[in-house]
Amino acid sequence: MKILVTGGAGFIGSNIVDGFIENGHDVVVVDNLSHGKRGNLNSKVKFYNLDIRDKELNKIFESERPEVVCHHAAQISVPKSVDNPIEDADINIIGSLNLLECCRLYGVKKVIYPASAAIFGEPIYLPIDENHPLDMMSGYGVTKHTLEHYLKVYKELYNINYTVMRYANVYGPRQDSTGEGGVVAIFCEKILENEVPTIFGNGEQTRDFVFVKDVVEANIKALTELDNEIYNVATNTKISIDDLFNMVCNILNKDMKPVYGEERAGDIRHSYMTYKKINEACGWKPQYSLENGIKETINYYIEKGHK
Ligand SMILES: NC(=O)c1ccc[n+]([C@@H]2O[C@H](COP(=O)([O-])OP(=O)(O)OC[C@H]3O[C@@H](n4cnc5c(N)ncnc54)[C@H](O)[C@@H]3O)[C@@H](O)[C@H]2O)c1
């Protein structure tokens, strides 16, 4: 199958590209390298260094004629979406619409799209299911959710199928560990370097962490199944940030105490999501325990050159 992956040089997108290629698919990547890295790119892909907002995107669709588009390019920073909501909307809504128009014009059969748990706000009940009320607390939540509506509209108007997957907190190899990167990536890199990470808040807040290779499997399923529905991709388990810190320390055999900083405005207290719906639809369930996923992630950072 010919698949175009946007954001295929980024953390999740590049892992998905590897999974698609291992499954024998022909993959084209569009990424402007604003946050992705050339080094993440699978050597078997055809790469276009282009912004999804660029009108030249038409030409790529005209020559490549993908059957499926897996749309992972996005402005992913919640604070940036608060500081510059226009830029956030320009990339995540206008850029995505530029892409959907190409899908319409060039006969794409299906779009796979990752939405986010950022659309739920402080949960009213746990675990969060697909019908949980929405309460967006940032521009990022709004722009990621907006595409869910557009995808439904493009299905109604132009019969382009879609799968929306609302990921929990994804972690694993290639995740950015700088700045406001993922907490697992930050803990792994810092603790490997004997640096003490800061935990914002009292460390008792809980999250649902799903390993990127499990996310890849969900995307592979979505190529041929899971049409025109929204699914959580999560583990239905929660761990506190303190326990996560201790788990990374134990795996690395380090004796450390975290430093605590002030709780960040807008941070939710507790969150985890059920994967019952996707499990019933196609049998997907997470294969990695958090401990095994973290061990693979640590190996990645060690191979990258950390002791
Ligand atoms: N990381 C998570 O836990 C998580 C959770 C839910 C949803 N998501 C979604 O998954 C997708 C991938 O996230 P990630 O964590 O891998 O982030 P990432 O930043 O590593 O990947 C995004 C990629 O998109 C590219 N990109 C950004 N703007 C672009 C533009 N205008 N044109 C072309 N390329 C552009 C970046 O260069 C990067 O390679 C995003 O859509 C994100 O919203 C991520």
The ligand as an ORCA input file, in Angstrom:
! r2SCAN-3c Opt
* xyz 0 1
  N       3.510     12.568     22.106
  C       2.300     12.302     22.606
  O       2.176     11.827     23.750
  C       1.063     12.558     21.779
  C      -0.189     12.330     22.366
  C      -1.341     12.565     21.599
  C      -1.229     12.965     20.275
  N      -0.001     13.196     19.727
  C       0.058     13.634     18.331
  O       0.937     12.777     17.615
  C       1.572     13.521     16.560
  C       3.078     13.337     16.634
  O       3.545     13.845     17.888
  P       5.065     13.646     18.378
  O       5.047     13.573     19.851
  O       5.706     12.572     17.578
  O       5.674     15.064     17.988
  P       6.940     15.466     17.093
  O       7.113     16.944     17.253
  O       8.110     14.591     17.400
  O       6.431     15.147     15.629
  C       5.728     16.088     14.840
  C       6.439     16.203     13.499
  O       5.714     17.126     12.695
  C       6.632     17.980     12.034
  N       5.936     19.236     11.743
  C       5.508     20.167     12.629
  N       4.904     21.184     11.991
  C       4.946     20.871     10.673
  C       4.487     21.540      9.501
  N       3.874     22.728      9.566
  N       4.684     20.936      8.290
  C       5.332     19.734      8.205
  N       5.794     19.076      9.282
  C       5.601     19.635     10.501
  C       7.796     18.150     13.002
  O       9.003     18.517     12.345
  C       7.863     16.761     13.629
  O       8.749     15.926     12.907
  C       1.098     14.963     16.714
  O       0.033     15.174     15.824
  C       0.613     15.035     18.150
  O      -0.398     16.015     18.309
  C       1.141     13.001     20.455
*
